[in-house]
Amino acid sequence: MDKGSIRKAAEWVSSSKSIAVITGAGVSTESGIPDFRSSGGLYNRQTNLTTPLEEVLSHHFFEQEPAQFYTFYRKNLLRREAQPNPGHVFLADLEKIGKKITVITQNIDSLHQKAGSSKVIELHGSTARVVSRNGTVYSCEDAVETETAMYVGREWVRPDVTLYDEMLDPEAIRQSIKAIGQSDVLLVLGTSLSVYPAAGFVYDFNGDKSILVNKGRTGLSYPFGLSFKTSISQWAEAVKNELA
């Protein structure tokens, strides 16, 4: 990583009052959670599935083939043992020193909250929660799992995550756009910017201090002020050292 660029990133973060952060799967891979599109991601792994991944993770498939859905979900998406890595901790530490941080995440692992971030908008829900048919939300720790279903008491529940053919929460989108529009620094961490609406959120940023950190290519042509092709943890540690 270029030291001058790291120094400038640290200066932007240090002088900021409000930082909006868009995070994707690349933030959590170092916590042992697979992403979707990299060479080692879920799309490219050898599985016993005969059905496309997007269909397996759809509401329709969930209703029609619950046993297959839950088997895949438990094996590949449910990572209760995962712990925050230096990237998650870096964002939480910025909040501790008085920065207003809003994390807008596409991840469903709740590792930002585990690290200590208090303002997290989960665009796609969380595996830490389950929800009933009438919309009551429970902790996943309250749920009893069978091969084909999950229950809290006698009430049927499902993971509180957004499946492929379901709509995102409009309020989460509204809050995300508002937070980005009001921030003076935008961080985009560990995402290929190929999934909407999150990819389009960068255009709601009104400032000129935008930073992209991602190992792979991005699917969006956006003029970031600074760009780093490295791991989130390495970048976070480098900026942290400059801030010290």
N, C-alpha and C positions, 0 to 999 in steps of 0.2 A: 504493500500500500504506500502511496505517495505521502510522505510526511507533511508536505505543505498542504495537501488536501485534508488530511486528518486534522491538522492545526486549524484550518478554516472551519471545518465541521464543528470542532470543539468551540470555536469562537461564536459561531451561530447559535449553538445550543446554550452557551453560557450567557449570551446577551438576550436570549429569548424570554418572553413572559408566558407564552402559550404555545404548546407544541402538539400538533396532531400527528398521530402515528398510524399508518396502515400496515398491518402485518399479515403475512401469509404463511404457508406451510414451512417455508425455509427457516422460520424462526424456531420451530419446534423439532426439526430433524435431529438437532444435537441433543435433544432430550429422548431420543429413541423412537420418535413418532414419524412414520413414513409420510412423505409427501405423495402427490398424485402423478406428477408429470416428468420428474427427473428419471435418469436411467435406472435408478433403484426404487422408483416410486410404484404406487399400487397399480398404475396402468401397465407397467412393464414387468411386473412380477409373475412368476409361474404360479398359477392357482388351478384349482379343480373346477373353476367356473366355466360353464358353457354358455353363459349369458353375459352380454356386455356390462361392464362395471356401472355405467350410468343407469342401466336398467335395474341392476341389483340394488342400487341405492336410490331407487325411485319409490314414491308413495304407492304406485300401482303394484310394483313387485312386492313391497312390504305387505300389502293387503292380500295378495294372491299366494305368496310363498313365504310366510313368516319364518318357518324353520330355516330356510336357506339364508334369509336376510339376517336373522339373529346370529347364525353361525359365522357369517362373514363379518358382521358388526363386532362381535366379541373378539374375534381373532385379529382384525385389522384396524379397527377404529377405537376400541375401548382400551385405554392405556392408563389404568388407575394408578399404576406404580410410577408413572413418569413424573419427573421433578423439573422445576424451572432451571434453565441454563443461564450463563452470563448475559445473554441478550435480554431475557425477561427481567433479570435482576437490574440491569442497567436502567431500563425504563422506570422501574419501581423506585430506584435510588434517585432519579431525577426529580420525582415527585417529593421525595423526602427532603430535598434541599430547596423546596419552594416553587418548583416549576409546575405550571398547570398542564398536565398531560392527559390527553384523551387518546386511548388506544382503540382503534377500529380494527377488529380482527376477523379474518375469514376462518380462523381455526376454531375447533370445537373442544379443545382440551382443557380450557380454563387455567392454563399455566400462568397467564398474566396475573390473574387474581391470586394464585398460589404464591407468586413472587412478591405481591404486595401492592400492585396497581389497583387503585380504587375506582377509576372511571374507565370502564371497559365496555365497548359496544360490540356484542357478539352477533355478527351478521347472520351466521349460520347456526346459531344455537350452541348447546353444550352437552357433552356426554355426562357432565356432572349432574344433570337434571333429567327427570322424566315428566311426562305430562299426560293427563287423562283425556278422554274424549270430550269432556266439558271444559277443558282448558285449565284445570287445576294442576299446578306445578309442584313437584316434590323433589327432594334430593334423591339421587340414584341409590344412596345407601338405604333408603326406606323401601326399595323395591325388591321383590322376590322374583327371581328369574326361573323360567322353565325353558324347555327346548324351543318352544314356539311362541312364548309370550312373556310379559312382565306384569306384575301386579303389586299394588299397594293395598293391603287388606284384601278386599274382594273386588277392588276397582282395577280394571284393565288400564295399563299405561304403556307408553312408548317412549323411546329416547326423544328428548327435547332438541332435536336437530332438524334443520331444513333439508328435506330430500329433493332430488333433482326436479321433480315436476310440481314442486310447491313454491308458493310465493314467499319472498322475504318479508319480514315485518316492516311495514311502511314507516313506523315510528323510528326504528333503528336507522333506516335510510335517512330520514329527516334529520335526526340528531347528528349523524355522520357528516352530512353536507354542512350543517350549521357549524360544527366544531372545526372542520377544515377551513371554512370561510373566515372564521374568526381567529385562526392561528397565525403566528408570524413565522413559524418554521414547520415544514412538512417533512416527516420521515416516512419513507416507504421501504419496508424491511421484509426480505424473504418472500417476495411474490413475483410471479411472472407477468402480472398485470394483464392476464388474458381472460379473467372471469369478471363479468359485469353483474351488478353495477359498481363493484369496488374499483375496478380498473378506471372507470370514468370519474371517480371522485377526485383524482388529481387535478381535473380541470375546474374544480370548485375552489382551489387554492388561489388566493389573491396576492400572495407575497412573491418574493424572488429567492427565498432561501429554502430550496427543496433538495432533499438528499435521497438518493436511491442506493440501497445495499442489497445485492442479490447475486448469487453465484452464476446463475444461468442467464439466458437471453430473456428479454421482456417482450411482450406482445404489443407494446404501445410505444409510439414515437412521441415522447414528451421531453421538452428541454429542461431536464433537471440541472440545478445549479452545481451539484456534485454527484458523482456516480462512483460506486465502489463495487468491484466484482470479487467479492470475498465472503467468508462466512460471517454471520451476524455476530457471533461471539468474539471473533478476532477484531472486527470493527469496533464493537462496543468496548472491548478492553483497551484498544488503542485510543479511542476518544476519552475514555475514563482517565487514562494516564495523563492526557493533555489537560484535563479539567482539574486534576489533583494539585 
